[in-house]
Amino acid sequence: MSLALVHSRARAGVNAPAVRIEVLLSGGLPHTQMVGLPETAVRESRDRVRAAIVCSQFEFPQRRITINLAPADLPKEGGRFDLAIALGILAASGQIDAQLLSRYEFLGELALTGELRGVNGVLPAALAAARLDRTLIVPPENAAEAGLAGHADVRVARTLLEVCAGLGERELPRAMPVDIAGSPMADLRDVRGQPQARRALEVAAAGGHHLLLIGTPGCGKTLLASRLPGILPDATDAEALETATVTACSGHGIDATRWRQRPYRSPHHTASAASLVGGGCHESR
């Protein structure tokens, strides 16, 4: 009987709660059991992990394997735990050193070939890992996003084999943010007339006030509102990071060229109140 512990992160809104992946190898007929409130995509990781381990020239243990995703009352979803589960199985079977895993956290979906695929919500996980002074290992697709957390130690690996090599003497490359040079924004000089509305925009921007535009269709409300971010000051590091965290969890990716710019969204006039405040399934937002 052997036990291994691996650290990972779930996704709960804009937070990244810690998940401890416990892998136990015991006697009995070969069987893999997963507990800890996993959804269907998480339960299916058993087949992805098995294929990835075999294709990476490791041996999948022919024993009874119990995988516990703790805490048990936190729902687990997606393929983000694939890499951590695979490493737990390898550590419990003695194919890698289990003692090295305590300093790391792992995120990434595994392909059948052992390659790592990107997941959503990596930036909150990088910030949370940095608070515990742990190194986060992510797929290449998430490198630019995770690199925005400048004080975090985030490493990038392309395959399961690279991750195992990076736990030893080989050092994995650090995740770096892409060029964050600002892109031009809509300018208030495009607006002709509307002196009162322009004045209201300037007062709201200067004083940090809320703004409500009311008028008939076609009078210029959307045009004016889209010019408001152009007269706002650039976001601070904390504000930009908070905005990027929300965007990272939306699943639509982060536009690094607008890193410092205030966000702007133009909802359709038929949008419901629930959609305006972000109601509905979080996977579709």
Disulfide bonds with the S-S distance in Angstrom:
none
